[in-house]
Amino acid sequence: MSSAPAAQGPLVVGVDSSTQSTKALVVDAATGRIVASGQASHRVSTGEYRESDPQDWWDALCAALAQCGRAAREAAAVSIGGQQHGLVTLDKDGAPVRPALLWNDVRSAPQARRLVERLGGPKVWADRVGSVPGPSFTVTKWAWLAEHEPAVARATAAVRLPHDYLTERLTGVGTTDRGDVSGTGWWASASETYDEAILDMVGLDPALLPRVADPGEVVGTVHSGGELLFSRGTLVAPGTGDNAAAALGLGLHPGTPVLSLGTSGTVYAVSEHRPADPTGTVAGFADARGAWLPLACTLNCTLAVDRVASLLGLEREAVEPDGSVTVLPYLDGERTPNLPHASGVLHGLRHDTTPGQVLQAAYDGAVHALLGALDLVLDSDADRSSPLLLIGGGARGTAWQHTVRRLSGRPVQIPQAQELVALGAAAQAAGVLTGEDPRAIARRWNTAQGPVLDAVERDEATLSRISGVLSDAAPLLERAPHGE
């Protein structure tokens, strides 16, 4: 928790409910100064599947706000940014029917393949929905649930995304926003409506889904102040998915590329053009304010590289250069490239290979996948020489910074502001008070300000070596375990 003297403007709360924890920031809407903060962790299932009890998210939100103390009670507005894609199933009383299936649970890979085929192939999905669904997408998770747990599907009276669930707990009203709903697979970006044919294909009644709020809309007020330490009547903004919230938090101009290094890795940029990539590499998401957020995501990023370091008995910064070994760190399957059943690959090991070179190769393998998608994310007229904004937990790591610079050949900017998802949610909350574009608010707060690291020569040899190993290993990596 942090605290400061009295603020200059109205206070707003921005929340980041991520896979592992919930963070709450109380922010001065006029200056962007963080007045108070709190954080509480979630439980995530271990083993093959990734699930969480939504009640944990609510309990963590209450705990994080309690740490903010009086400042939270004085807030005029609140917004929730949350992990994308998760399937939350609620009964008629609003209680979870089962634990939520999280974005990085890939058990619905067979359903994803069948859904792509049933609608007419990848191009049809891209043109209609904006994305080709993989097992991260909510529509595939519902298809898995209907097939494997039909009693749960029948008992479900409402289907929500994680941020929807928390927003509804605040207001008592079921709403979502275009940024988060664009990652479900059942919202058509071409028409900006729920696609009833897709819903019918997976047996989901549209009446179970929340209303999609307009950007900047007040979706309700806090209806239960005491438990949350909010004042009753505090305004509630639509909220959005975590990446769309971070884009607001950075105040992104169209075409500015972002590379986020967290448990997952993402590359994205705001675009004024609706994306539709039939290869499925780029997800054609909407942003939270009326434009678009083409994005590519990997499942294996900082957590996977840290695991490799642990296996080698090394600190995460203990990398060594000049190795010829290649590591594909696909420890949890992979989304980009689409290899949901993959495991990690170590290739080119020699007697003189050092543990530090293996660790550097793990960094290289994680960054290679993200940079490979970057050109597809950016519009054709985007400036390829402008700095990459490097954010997320890994952005302040020297080894991550050097690897991104070496493999991209671009300058890298490290925003000083942290907790960009929560800051973006706070900017959205400030926007419902003032009527301003949340991006303009974030720019006034100088959230993207930070040092720029000069470009270095692009390491074409390493990029080519990784691409070659991936090409050779792909047929083996695509095989499902146990002949699934």
N, C-alpha and C positions, 0 to 999 in steps of 0.2 A: 504493500500500500504506500502511496505517496500523497502528500497534502501540500497546500500552498495558501497564501493569503487570499482574501476575498477576490472573486473574479470581476472583470470589467463588464461583461455582458451576460446574457442569459446562459444558463448551463444546459448542456445536452449530454446524453449518454449514448455511447457507441459500444456495441457488444460484438465480440468474435467468439462464436461457439464452434470450435474446431473439432477435429477427431479426438484429440487428447485432452482438451481443457476448454474452459470458458474464461475469457478476459473481458473485463468491463472498464471503460474509461469514462470519467466525467470530464468534459471539455468545455472551456469557455468559448462560446460560439463566436464571439467577436475576434478573438486573438488566436484560437487554437491551442491555448495553454492547457496542459493536462492538470486538472485540479485534484483528482483522486483516481486511484486505480485499484482493481482487485482481480484475483485469479483463483480458480479452483479446478481440480482435475476431474476427468471422467474415467470410468472403467470401460475398457474395450476387451472383448473376448480374445483369448489366445488360441493358438492352433490354426486349423485350416481356414476357418471362417472369421469374418469381422462383423461383430454385432455390438450394439450398445442399448441399454435401457433408456428410452427418452426421459424418464423421470430423473435420471442422473444429470441430464443437461439442465433441467429445471432446478434441481437442487444446487448444481454448480453456479447457475445464474444467481440464485438467491444468496449463496455464500459470497460470490464475487461482489455483488452489490452491497452486502453487509459490510465488507471491508472498505467500501467507499464512504460509508457513514452518512453524515448529514448532507454531504454534497449531492448524493443520489436523490435524497428526498426533495432537494431544491431544484432538480432538473425539470425543464419545461417540455422536453421531448426526448424520445428514445428510439433507437433503430437497432435491429438484430441482423448481423451478418453471420451466415452459417455455412458449414460444410455442405457441399453440393451432392445431389443424386440420391441421398439416403432415402430408403423407403420406410415411412412411419405409418403404421396401421392402427387406427383407433376404433374403439367400440362406441356404442350409442351414447355413453356417458363421457366420452373424450379420453378414456384411459387406454394405454397401449395394449393391443391384443397380443403382441409378441415383441421381442427386442427388434430394434430397427436394423435392417440390412444396410451396412455402410457402403460408401462409394468404392472402397478398395476390397470389397467382397466380390470375388469373381466366379462364384459358383453358377451364375446364370449365363456362362459362355455358350452352352448349347442352345439356350433359348434365344440368345442374341443372334446366333447364326440363322436359326429358323425364322425369326422375325424379319431379318433382312431379306431372305428369300421370299417369304410370303407376300411382302408388299411389292415385290418386283425388282429387287436388287438395290445395290448401294446408291446408284444415281437417283432412283426414285426417292429414296429416303433423304438424300442430300437436297434435292430440289424442293421437296415438300416440307421437311422438318428442319433442314439446315445442317443436320448431322447424320452420320451413319452410326446407329447405336452399337456399342460394345457392352460388355458385362457390367461396366460402371453405371450405365444409364438406368434410371428408375423403371422404365417400361420393361426392361428385361428382368428386373428383380420381381416385379409384379407377376410376370409370366411364370417365373420359377415358383413363386409362392402359390399361384393358382394351380400349378401342376403337382407340386410336392406337398403342399399343406392346404388342401381345399377347404377344410373346416375353418382354418384361420381366415381365408379369403371370404368365406360366407359370413363370418362374424364381424367383418370389417365394415364400419359405418362411415368412415372418413379416411382418406389417404392424404398424407401431408409430407412435405420435405422437412428436414430438421429446423430450418429457420421459420417455416410456417408454423410448426408445432409450438415454438416458443412465443412467437407473435400472438398466436391464438390464445395461449395461456395468459398473456397480458391483457388482451382485449375482449376475449370471449367470442370473437368473430373470425371465421375461417377465410384468410386471404393469403395470396402469394404475390410475387412480382415477376415481371417478364424476364429479368436476368436469371433468376433461379429456375423458373419453370421451363426455360429454354433448354435445360439439361435433363429433362425427364424423358424425352422421346415421344411424348404424346401431345406436345404443344407444337403446332405448325408455324414455323417462322414466316412462311410465305403469306399466311392469312392472319397471323397473330391471334389464333384461337385454338382451343382444344380440338384435336383431330378425332372426330367421332368414329371414323372408320378404323383408325388404329386402336382406339379404346375398345371398340366392338371386337376387334381381332384378338385382344388379350382378355376380353371378358370383364372390363372395368366400367362400371356405371359412371357417367360424367357427373352425376349428382353427388358422388363421393368426393369430388375435387373442389378445392377452394376457388373463390373468385380471384381473377388476376387484376390487381390494383394498377392504377395509372402511376407513372413516375411522379413523385412529388405529392401524392395523395396522402391525406391523413386517414389511416385505415381504422382508427378508433382511439380510445383513451384507456389508460390503465384502470381496470375495474376492480382491482383488489390491491389497495395500496399497502396495507400493513405487512403482509407476508414478504413483499419485495422491497420494502423501505423506499418505495416511490410514493409521491403524493397521488391520491386518487384524482383522475382527470388529466394526468400527464399525457401529452400527445404521443401517439405511436405512428411512426413512419412505416412504409411497406417492408423495409428490410430488403435483403437480397442474398445471393450466394457469395461465398468468400472471395472469389476472384473478381467478381463485379464490384464488390465492396472495396477491394484493394485498388481497383482502377479509379473509383471515386476518390479514394484516399490520396492517390498520387496526383489527382487533377489532370489526368492524361489528355493530351492533345491527340487527335487522330494520327496514326502512323508511328507513334513513339513505342518502341519495342520494350517489353518487360520480360525478364527471366526471373522466376521465383524459385528459390531453392528451399524446399521444406521436406517433410516426409515424402510428399510427391513433388515432382518438378513440373513447372508450367512455363510456357511462353505464350504471350498474348499481346494484342494491341487493339486499341479502339479503332473502329472503321465506320465510315458512313455508308458502306455497301454491305448488303446482306450476303454473308458467306455461304457457300454450298460446295464442299469438297467431296467428290464421290469416292476418293480413296479412303475416307474416314480418318485420315491423319489429323485434320483440323476439325474441331467441333465448332459449328456455326452458332455460338451462343449469342443471345441478346445482352446488351448491357443494362444498367439500372436506370437509364435516363432517356431511352428512345433511339439510341444508335446500336452498334453491334460490337461483339467482343470475340472475334475468331481466336481460338485457343487450342493448343495442343498440350497434353498432359502425360507424364510418365508416372508409373506407380513407384519406381525405385529411385530415390534421390539421396538425401542426407542420411536417412535411417539405414539404407542399404550400404552406403559407403562406410558409415560408422561400424556396421556389423563386420565388414571386411577388415577394418582396422582392429577390431576386437579379436577376430580369429587369428590375426597375425601378431597379436600382442603389442600393437603399436598405438601411440597417440594419433589422433586424427590428422595432425599436421605433419606427421613424420614421413613425408613423401620424398622419393628420390627420382631424379630425372634419368633420361637416356636408356630406358628399358625397351625391350622389343616384345614384352608380354602384352596380351590383350585380355581384358576382363569385361564381360557383359554382365552387369550386376543385377540380373533379373531374379531377385530372390523371392519375390511375391508374384510371379507371373509378370506380364508387362502389357501396358495399354498402348504405348507408342514405342516401338512397333506393336501391332496387335497380336500378342503371343500370350494369351491368358494362362496357359499351362506351363510356360517356360520356367526354367530354373537358371541359376547362374552358370556362366561359362568362363573357364580359365584356359587360355590358349597361348602357346609359344613359350612355355616354361623351360628354362635352361639351367645348367649348373651354376652359371654366374648371375642368375636372376636374384635380386635382393628383395626382402619383404617390402622395403620402401618403394621399389619399382612396381610391385604388385598393387600396392595401395594407390599409387599414382594412376595406374591403369584402371582402377575402379572409378576414380574421379573422371578419367577420360571417357570411360564407357557411359557413365551417367550423363555427362554434358553432351556427348556426341548425339544422343537421341533427341535432346532438346534443340540443339542447333540445327539438326537435320530438318526439323519441322518449322523453323523460324521463317524461312523464305516462303513457305506456303501460308503462314499466318499473315505476313505483311502484304499489303496491296502492291501491285506491280510498280507503282510510281513512288513507293516509299524510299526514303534516303537510307541506303545500306551502310553508310559510313557514320551515321549518328550514334551517340553512345547508347549502349544497352543499359537500362535501369535494372540493377541487380538487387533483389529484395529477398525476404525470407530469412529463416534461421541460419542458412549457410552463407549468406551474403557478406558477413563480416569475417569469414574464414579466409586466411591467406591462400590456402591451397585451392579453395573454390574460386577465388578471384583470379588467381594466376591461370587456372585451367580454362576458365571461360574466356579470358583474354587471349590465351595461346591458341585455342581451337576456333575462336570466332574471328580473330584478327581485327576486332573493333575496340574502341574505347569503352570503358565500363564506368558507369556512375553509381555510387552507393548512397542512396538517400539516408540522411541522418535520422529521420523519423522512423520509429519502430512501431509495431502493432498497427500496420496500415489497414488491415481489415476493420479493426475497431475504429480507427480514425475515419475511414470511409463511411462507416455506419453513422458515426457522429456527424460527419458533414451532411449526410442525408437527413439526419434529425434536425440539424440546423436549417437545412433547406425548407423543411415543412413549416418552420417558424417564420422565415424571411421571404420565401418565394424565390430565392436564388437557386441557380444551378449549383448542385453540390460540388462540381468540379471547380467552379470559380471560388467557392468557399475554401476548398483545399489549397488552391493556389495562393489565396490570401494567407493561409496558414504556413506556406512555404514547406510543405511536407516532402517535396521531391528534392529539396536542396541537399547537396552533399558533394564530396570530392569526386573528381573525374580522374580515372586511371588511364593513362595513354595506351593507345593500341600498340600491340607487338605483332611481329610477323606471324601469319597464320601457319600452323603446323599441319601442312597438307599430308605429310607422310603418315602421321598418326591417324588422321581422319580416314585416309585411304585404307590403312591396315585394319581399323575397326570395321569399316564398311565391308571389307573382304571377308573377315571372320564371321560377321553377321550373315552375309549372303551364304557362306558355306554351311553355317550351323542352322539356318532357318528351317530346313526340312525336319531336322531332329527336334528343334524347339517347338514346332507346331504340333507335334504328336501329343495327344491327350494322355494323361496317365491311365494305366489299367485299361486301355482301349476304349475310354469313354467316348 
